[in-house]
Amino acid sequence: MTKSTCRGCGAPIIWLKTPGGKSMPCDPSPVYYKAVPGGKDRIVTTRGEVVSCEIVPGADATDAGYRPHWATCPKAGDFKRR
């Protein structure tokens, strides 16, 4: 896990490696989730796997993970490939 700063909004981010070897920017604070196939949220596990889920309070959670930074970055649209 490498720490850095988002070039768009200046927020702190961490980089997690996916199973395919790519780096994914994520928010540094873990959140609790319940895995739900086709869920509206996405979480990146510490193993780098992306899970469809719902973000829930800790008591209802099945695990914790990291939100991809593109889900919370106000400048995310600036980085989309055209």
C-alpha positions in Angstrom: 0.0 0.0 0.0 1.6 3.3 -1.2 0.4 6.7 0.0 0.2 9.8 -2.1 -2.0 12.8 -3.0 -4.7 13.0 -5.7 -3.5 15.3 -8.5 -7.1 16.5 -9.0 -8.4 17.4 -5.6 -5.4 17.2 -3.4 -6.9 14.6 -1.0 -4.7 11.8 0.5 -5.0 8.5 -1.3 -3.5 5.0 -1.1 -2.7 2.7 -4.0 -3.7 -0.9 -3.9 -2.5 -3.6 -6.4 -5.2 -5.5 -8.2 -4.8 -9.2 -8.9 -3.9 -8.2 -12.5 -1.0 -6.1 -11.2 -2.5 -2.7 -11.8 -2.6 0.0 -9.1 -5.9 1.5 -8.0 -6.2 4.8 -6.2 -8.4 4.5 -3.0 -9.5 6.6 -0.1 -7.2 5.9 2.9 -10.0 5.3 5.5 -11.5 1.8 5.4 -15.3 1.4 5.3 -17.5 -1.4 6.2 -19.5 -3.2 3.6 -21.9 -6.1 2.9 -21.1 -8.0 -0.4 -24.2 -7.8 -2.7 -24.0 -9.0 -6.3 -24.9 -6.1 -8.5 -24.7 -3.7 -5.5 -24.5 0.1 -6.2 -21.2 0.6 -4.4 -17.7 -0.8 -5.1 -15.1 -1.7 -2.6 -11.4 -2.7 -3.1 -10.3 -5.4 -0.6 -6.7 -5.4 0.8 -6.0 -8.2 -1.8 -7.0 -5.7 -4.5 -10.2 -7.4 -5.5 -13.1 -5.2 -6.5 -16.4 -6.2 -4.8 -20.0 -5.1 -5.6 -21.5 -4.2 -2.3 -23.5 -1.9 -0.1 -21.7 0.3 2.4 -23.2 -0.4 5.8 -22.6 0.4 9.6 -20.0 -1.9 11.2 -22.6 -4.1 13.0 -24.2 -5.1 9.7 -20.9 -5.5 7.8 -19.4 -8.7 6.5 -15.9 -7.1 6.0 -14.0 -3.8 5.5 -12.3 -2.4 2.5 -11.4 0.8 0.7 -13.6 3.0 -1.6 -12.0 3.7 -5.0 -11.0 7.3 -5.0 -12.9 8.0 -8.3 -16.1 7.4 -6.3 -15.5 10.3 -4.0 -13.2 12.7 -5.9 -14.9 15.9 -7.1 -12.4 16.0 -10.1 -12.9 12.3 -11.1 -14.3 13.4 -14.5 -11.0 15.1 -15.4 -9.2 11.8 -15.4 -11.6 9.8 -17.6 -10.2 8.6 -20.9 -11.9 9.9 -24.0 
